[in-house]
Structure formats: structure tokens, C-alpha cells
Amino acid sequence: MRLLHGGLGVAGYVSFASLTILTSLVQPATAQQRRPVPPSEVIFIGASHNFTFLHPAFSPAHLRALLSKIAPAALCLEVPPEWPRTHGVPTFPQEQYAAMTWAQREGIPVYGVDWETPEVQALPPVVRMDAIEPLDRGDRFERFREEYVGTVRWTAAQAFGEASNDIESFQRTQHPIVVDRWPEEESGARVREDRIAENIRAVLARHPGERIAVVFGTVHYLPLKRRLESTDAIRVLPPSRYFPLEPDRIEAGWHPDDAILLLGTNLDDWRSIGFPQSRNHQRTKELLDRLRRERLNSVVTRYYEARWLMLFGDLEESRPALQGIAGGGGASSLPYQADVRWSWPPLRTFEQKARFYLAVANDLAGDHDAAATEYRALLNLPEDQLVVPAIWPAVRVDLRPYFENLIRTPYRGGVFEAYRASLAMGR
């Protein structure tokens, strides 16, 4: 008997006995013969929700560069399971925006694996500004001022890189020696961590033996590590072995919308109203230059150019620039649902935002009548553009009491305006 390399369809012959032997070679192996599936790897990338992208070396591009180097088979995010389908790309926490836009570009499946507590699910659908007059009197204002100043110090440390929170340092200092010293979990948090771990295990069941990335608030690292490593089939690892990140990889990680969100964080974040010096405005200038290169003379570029002028008190130049945008008749929508950490107030178009800041500039120039005209124009927008998602999809802000308050009490800047914005968000 002779079996040629061409197989059954080539000259030669195969006896029945030989055919039996041949087919046995391609049969599935028995359970004892199969190779064991290697442990699934969970690469945990930690983030600080409020301050991650203030640091110039922990940008969306840096996070995408890290993800590209990890090359996961799937991505898990700190959002409820239905979020990617029902709410699109989240922009806060901003690490979710960076991770999800990376996954879309790379064609990587995204899974929401968070679990919302009943308290979070029960948040009121609409929040409104309290009718407090005068605004800057009483214990409530003083408590806000004290808390706000502390927040400003913290954000400034992130923005200027003083806290060593570049992406590599942040990952190294959060894993695992430091976190091993963390206190025991609170009973309320345990239920949530249990559910998150269950959801991650369900993702791993779809990708057995593969590597997945989990982008989460860093406080979840140790609780999830304990739960997921209760079996030998899962290993939870920090991303230390993927550093350093190559400059070319970081540059390739930039997304066309990054400059818009990051400029908003530096110029339109409600938290920076009182202390704009808490942001690194050398970085603002670099981001504005990037936006000019990528979107020359676009409405969004002109808007941020006008806001840049306002930063330095140049009302003579900024007012006509904002008037040109607001009166242009267009509807240049923000690329994603606005969040108050990069877009205050959370209006839907750059033309509407330009009208608001035109009113602000008029107030700062001492022309309240002109300012009130613009606030009233905003009040004439359809209701669905004045009652808008702002913090989470379950929380909408009614901007009408806020604009009405600005008509009664002119915009004057400083901590007072941060307080007024916080009241508008129902805080």
C-alpha cells in the first residue's frame, strides 16, 4: 500500500484499513488528550474618574496606545451591560470615551460589566436650580466655597503633572503593593463587586484562554482580583509589562475628537470656572493648535479660539467672534452627549454654546441688557434642548431656572459662578 503526499485525490490507493487509520488522525481528541486551556488574562487598567485626563501624559491617546500594545480580544468597561447599545460613547469618565473609541476603531467587542445600585437607578430624572436669593449668602455657599477650593488644588496638581500621575506612574503606584494595604470593603460595595466579577466571568466564558482588558476605577482592582482569581483559570494583572509606550504609538492613538473634549475640560469644565489657573494652559494652547491643524476654520475651532480669548479677558475680540458663530444659523452638534466636566452648560451645539458665552462676555463687559437678550434667546429653544442629559443619562438638568437666574443676577465670574452652576445641577 502506498499513500502519496497528494492525499486521497492523487494517484495511488488506500485500503479500507488505511482509511480508518487516516480518519482517526483527524478525529477530535478525547478529553484526556486535549491540551488544557491556558488561564485567561485580565489586564486591569486603573483610572481616577475625575482627574485622569488632566495630566498631559495620561491622555486618551496614551490609554489607546496602552490598549493597542495589550491587544486584548475584548474590552470591559465600568458601565452597565446595556450602555454600549443604548447610550453610545460615554464621555465621562473620560477613560471610557478613550477606550470605547479605540475599540470601535479596532473592531474589538466592548462589554459593559458594571452593576448599578438601586440608589443610582433611582436618581431623579430631572434636577433644577433652587430658588435661592441672594446666592452668595449663608452656610450653603460657604460650605461650597471650602469644598471647591480643595477640589481646585487637587485638579491643579493633576493638570500640571505635580502628582506623578502620568499613565505609567499611575498604573505602577496603584498595583498591587499599595492596594494590598487598602481597608476591607464596605458591605454595600461587596454586592456591587460580586456582580461586576460575575459579569467579567461571563465575558471570559466567551473568550476562553484569551486576554481581555478591563478599564475601571482603580479602587476596584483589589476586590476584583480577589474574586476573579478564586479559580486557577483567571489571572488578573496590572499593565506594567507593557510600558514604556513608544512615542509613535502614542501619536497614533490620537482621535480626531480628542482635542474637542480636552479643550472643553480646560475651558468649559464647570469646576474650572472660579479658578481657570487650575488648568495647564500651555497644554490648552497646544490642543488649540492641534485643532486648528485638524479642523481649520471650523465652527468648533472658532468657538474655542473665542473661549481662549475670553480666558485672557479679551472681550473686544471675543464678542464679535462669538456673535459670528451664534448668528451663523448653523447647528454644529457636539460630537457626543455633553457632560458638565467638559461642556458647561451642556447645550447641544457650538452655536448655542457661543450664544451663552456671548451673553457672559456682554455681562463681563458691563452690558447686561445685551446679555439678557442672549439668555432669553436660549430660553426660546425647544424644551428638549433645555432639559438635557448632563451627568449620567438618568440625570437631566433643566437649564431654564439657570438662565432665568442669570437674567436677574448678571454673570460676574469667580467662585460665585461655579456655585451658581452647581446649584443648576441640583447640588
Backbone hydrogen bonds, N-H to C=O, Kabsch-Sander energy under -0.5 kcal/mol:
donor,donor_aa,acceptor,acceptor_aa,energy
2,R,13,Y,-0.7
4,L,2,R,-0.6
7,G,4,L,-2.0
9,G,6,G,-0.5
10,V,7,G,-1.5
13,Y,2,R,-1.0
19,L,15,S,-2.4
20,T,16,F,-2.2
21,I,17,A,-1.8
22,L,18,S,-2.4
23,T,19,L,-2.7
24,S,20,T,-1.7
25,L,21,I,-0.9
25,L,22,L,-0.9
26,V,22,L,-0.6
26,V,23,T,-1.0
27,Q,24,S,-0.6
34,R,30,T,-1.9
40,S,233,A,-3.2
41,E,210,E,-1.4
42,V,235,R,-3.1
43,I,41,E,-0.6
43,I,212,I,-2.8
44,F,42,V,-0.8
44,F,237,L,-2.6
45,I,43,I,-0.6
45,I,214,V,-3.1
46,G,44,F,-0.6
47,A,216,F,-1.1
49,H,47,A,-0.7
51,F,48,S,-0.7
52,T,48,S,-2.1
54,L,51,F,-1.5
55,H,51,F,-0.6
55,H,52,T,-0.9
58,F,55,H,-2.1
63,L,59,S,-2.0
64,R,60,P,-2.5
65,A,61,A,-2.3
66,L,62,H,-2.2
67,L,63,L,-2.4
68,S,64,R,-2.6
69,K,65,A,-1.6
70,I,66,L,-2.2
71,A,67,L,-2.5
73,A,211,R,-3.5
74,A,211,R,-0.6
75,L,109,P,-2.2
76,C,213,A,-2.9
77,L,111,Y,-2.5
78,E,215,V,-0.9
79,V,77,L,-2.0
83,W,80,P,-1.9
85,R,82,E,-0.6
86,T,82,E,-2.2
87,H,83,W,-3.3
88,G,83,W,-0.8
94,Q,49,H,-0.5
96,Q,93,P,-1.5
97,Y,93,P,-0.9
98,A,94,Q,-2.3
99,A,95,E,-2.4
100,M,96,Q,-2.7
101,T,97,Y,-2.3
102,W,98,A,-1.6
103,A,99,A,-2.4
104,Q,100,M,-2.3
105,R,101,T,-1.8
106,E,102,W,-2.2
107,G,103,A,-1.3
108,I,103,A,-2.2
111,Y,75,L,-2.7
112,G,81,P,-0.5
113,V,77,L,-2.3
113,V,111,Y,-0.6
114,D,79,V,-2.5
121,Q,117,T,-2.3
122,A,118,P,-1.5
123,L,120,V,-1.5
127,V,396,R,-2.9
132,I,130,D,-1.6
133,E,131,A,-0.5
137,R,134,P,-0.8
142,E,138,G,-1.6
143,R,139,D,-2.9
144,F,140,R,-2.1
145,R,141,F,-2.6
146,E,142,E,-2.1
147,E,143,R,-2.2
148,Y,144,F,-3.0
149,V,145,R,-2.3
150,G,146,E,-1.5
151,T,147,E,-2.0
152,V,148,Y,-2.4
153,R,149,V,-1.9
154,W,150,G,-1.7
155,T,151,T,-2.8
156,A,152,V,-2.5
157,A,153,R,-1.8
158,Q,154,W,-1.6
159,A,155,T,-2.8
160,F,156,A,-2.1
161,G,158,Q,-1.2
162,E,157,A,-1.7
163,A,157,A,-1.1
164,S,161,G,-1.0
167,I,57,A,-2.0
170,F,166,D,-2.9
171,Q,167,I,-1.9
172,R,168,E,-2.3
173,T,169,S,-2.6
174,Q,170,F,-1.1
175,H,171,Q,-0.6
175,H,172,R,-0.6
180,D,176,P,-1.7
181,R,178,V,-1.6
182,W,179,V,-2.0
190,R,186,E,-1.6
191,V,187,S,-1.0
192,R,188,G,-0.9
193,E,189,A,-2.6
194,D,190,R,-2.5
195,R,191,V,-2.0
196,I,192,R,-2.6
197,A,193,E,-2.6
198,E,194,D,-2.0
199,N,195,R,-2.3
200,I,196,I,-2.4
201,R,197,A,-2.4
202,A,198,E,-1.8
203,V,199,N,-1.5
204,L,200,I,-2.6
205,A,201,R,-1.9
206,R,202,A,-0.8
206,R,203,V,-0.9
207,H,203,V,-0.9
210,E,207,H,-1.9
212,I,41,E,-2.9
213,A,74,A,-2.2
214,V,43,I,-2.7
215,V,76,C,-2.5
215,V,213,A,-0.5
216,F,45,I,-1.9
216,F,214,V,-0.7
218,T,47,A,-2.1
220,H,217,G,-2.1
221,Y,218,T,-1.7
224,L,220,H,-2.2
225,K,221,Y,-2.5
226,R,222,L,-2.5
227,R,223,P,-1.7
228,L,224,L,-3.1
229,E,225,K,-2.1
230,S,227,R,-1.3
231,T,228,L,-0.8
234,I,231,T,-1.0
235,R,40,S,-2.7
237,L,42,V,-3.0
237,L,235,R,-0.6
242,Y,239,P,-2.0
243,F,240,S,-1.6
250,I,246,E,-2.1
251,E,247,P,-2.6
252,A,248,D,-2.1
253,G,249,R,-0.8
253,G,250,I,-0.9
254,W,251,E,-1.3
258,D,255,H,-1.9
261,L,257,D,-1.8
262,L,258,D,-2.8
263,L,259,A,-2.5
264,G,260,I,-1.9
265,T,261,L,-2.0
266,N,262,L,-1.6
267,L,263,L,-2.4
268,D,264,G,-2.6
269,D,264,G,-0.6
270,W,340,V,-2.0
272,S,269,D,-1.7
273,I,270,W,-1.0
278,S,275,F,-2.4
279,R,276,P,-1.5
281,H,279,R,-1.2
284,T,280,N,-1.4
285,K,281,H,-1.9
286,E,282,Q,-1.9
287,L,283,R,-2.7
288,L,284,T,-2.5
289,D,285,K,-2.3
290,R,286,E,-2.0
291,L,287,L,-2.5
292,R,288,L,-2.3
293,R,289,D,-1.9
294,E,290,R,-2.3
295,R,291,L,-3.1
298,S,295,R,-1.9
302,R,298,S,-2.5
303,Y,299,V,-2.5
304,Y,300,V,-2.3
305,E,301,T,-2.2
306,A,302,R,-2.0
307,R,303,Y,-2.2
308,W,304,Y,-2.1
309,L,305,E,-1.8
310,M,306,A,-2.1
311,L,307,R,-1.7
312,F,308,W,-0.8
312,F,309,L,-0.8
313,G,310,M,-2.1
314,D,309,L,-2.4
315,L,313,G,-1.8
318,S,314,D,-1.9
319,R,315,L,-2.1
321,A,317,E,-1.2
322,L,318,S,-2.8
323,Q,319,R,-2.6
324,G,320,P,-2.2
325,I,321,A,-1.4
326,A,322,L,-3.1
327,G,323,Q,-2.5
328,G,325,I,-1.3
329,G,326,A,-0.5
333,S,331,A,-1.2
334,L,348,R,-2.5
340,V,390,A,-1.7
342,W,339,D,-2.3
343,S,339,D,-1.7
344,W,268,D,-1.5
347,L,345,P,-2.6
350,F,332,S,-2.6
353,K,349,T,-2.0
354,A,350,F,-2.4
355,R,351,E,-1.9
356,F,352,Q,-2.1
357,Y,353,K,-2.4
358,L,354,A,-1.8
359,A,355,R,-2.1
360,V,356,F,-2.2
361,A,357,Y,-2.5
362,N,358,L,-2.4
363,D,359,A,-2.4
364,L,360,V,-2.8
365,A,361,A,-1.6
366,G,363,D,-1.7
367,D,362,N,-2.9
368,H,366,G,-0.8
371,A,367,D,-1.8
372,A,368,H,-3.2
373,T,369,D,-1.6
374,E,370,A,-1.4
375,Y,371,A,-2.3
376,R,372,A,-2.5
377,A,373,T,-1.7
378,L,374,E,-1.9
379,L,375,Y,-1.9
380,N,376,R,-0.9
380,N,377,A,-0.5
381,L,378,L,-1.8
385,Q,382,P,-2.1
386,L,383,E,-1.7
387,V,383,E,-2.2
388,V,386,L,-0.7
388,V,397,V,-2.2
390,A,392,W,-0.6
390,A,395,V,-1.6
391,I,392,W,-0.7
391,I,395,V,-0.9
395,V,392,W,-2.3
396,R,125,P,-1.8
396,R,394,A,-0.6
397,V,388,V,-3.1
398,D,127,V,-2.6
399,L,386,L,-3.1
399,L,397,V,-0.8
403,F,399,L,-2.4
404,E,400,R,-2.5
405,N,401,P,-2.0
406,L,402,Y,-1.8
407,I,403,F,-1.6
408,R,404,E,-1.6
409,T,405,N,-3.1
414,G,273,I,-0.6
417,E,414,G,-1.1
418,A,414,G,-1.3
419,Y,415,V,-2.5
420,R,416,F,-2.2
421,A,417,E,-2.4
422,S,418,A,-2.2
423,L,419,Y,-2.3
424,A,420,R,-1.9
425,M,421,A,-1.2
426,G,423,L,-1.9
427,R,422,S,-2.3
